[in-house]
Amino acid sequence: MTQSSREVHLVDRPDGMPKKEHFRVVETEIPEVGSGQVLVQNLFMSVDPAMRPRLASQTPLNTAIEGGAVGRIVQSNHTAFREGDYVRSLNGFREYFLSDGSNINALDPDGMPLSAYLGVLGINGLTAYGGLLVTGALQDGENVFVSAAAGAVGSIAVQIAKIKKCFVIGSAGSDEKCAWLRNELRADVAINYHRQKLRQALKEAAPKGIDVYFENVGGEHLNAALPRMNPLGRIPVCGMISAYNNFGSISEPVTTLSNLIYNRVTMRGFVVYEFESLRQQFLSDMKGWIRNGKVKYRETILDGIEQAPAALIGLFSGLNTGKMLVRFAS
């Protein structure tokens, strides 16, 4: 028996901020489950800023968009998977899909919420973990600045830095998010970049300079951070969200790069796949930190696949605190 489903297609490439009319929710029929196949029902779908640049050219038009998801196997003709098993995949933006097992990974929740495996225990958490500890070579007691600190990656980076006994400054775009950073995530200083002059606020917040700047934003944030970097400081570049809606993802001018020279600052981009060998250690550490209260997280959840475009657009208007998710079923 076939299974009806819905999926989200990109039907036009956005120029600037994406709009709902760039997307379409399409009704589909999933064929019967064949030999060696499973039918997966997605439960949660991840929405991430890095999806935006791909809409410009890499994401095919008129086909289901790719994105991280956690699902449950509802029918199996595969020897390695049973009905009821949970799996991770990149087959988001659709309610159901068929798989031969090659593009799904078994997931043992280990007492943790399924949604956490798309955020704090998933790519976002591993990104913060590897970006700070490996690319950023963070040492205990250093001075750290995290931009977009109330986002899915930034909020975890703040807390890892605090676990390492660092002095931590975070930036966010609202008073509510700044209060969350200070009161729950234990950031020492939170800067509202919409209400404060970023360069002056960061100068005042970092009288002893910055050893590691965890870069999520680019543009004026990078301009503000570079003059504050200490000798041999490190800038792990995770993202440039301020540029993602610009043509070619071109950032606003950065005019303070000369500070890299005499302070011998290292600025290096990274991608999460570099840290795959650390996944088991990361999961062990992060689950322990969550259970003992050293790491807290928030999720902004929109319900129903029809909300997927609004969730993606909302990332660029400050809709989310913490991880942005779309929930399909429970």
Sequence and secondary structure as in RCSB ss.txt:
>XXXX:A:sequence
MTQSSREVHLVDRPDGMPKKEHFRVVETEIPEVGSGQVLVQNLFMSVDPAMRPRLASQTPLNTAIEGGAVGRIVQ
SNHTAFREGDYVRSLNGFREYFLSDGSNINALDPDGMPLSAYLGVLGINGLTAYGGLLVTGALQDGENVFVSAAA
GAVGSIAVQIAKIKKCFVIGSAGSDEKCAWLRNELRADVAINYHRQKLRQALKEAAPKGIDVYFENVGGEHLNAA
LPRMNPLGRIPVCGMISAYNNFGSISEPVTTLSNLIYNRVTMRGFVVYEFESLRQQFLSDMKGWIRNGKVKYRET
ILDGIEQAPAALIGLFSGLNTGKMLVRFAS
>XXXX:A:secstr
  EEEEEEEE S  SSS  GGGEEEEEEEE    TT EEEEEEEEEE TTHHHHHTTTS TTSB  B EEEEEEE
E  TT  TT EEEESB SBSEEEE STTEEEE  TTS GGGGGTTTSHHHHHHHHIIIIIS   TT EEEESSTT
BTTHHHHHHHHHHTT EEEEEESSHHHHHHHHHTS  SEEEETTTS HHHHHHHH TT EEEEEBSS THHHHHH
GGGEEEEEEEEE   GGGTTSGGG       TTHHHHTT EEEE  GGGGGGGHHHHHHHHHHHHHTTS    EE
EEESGGGHHHHHHHTTTT  SBEEEEE   
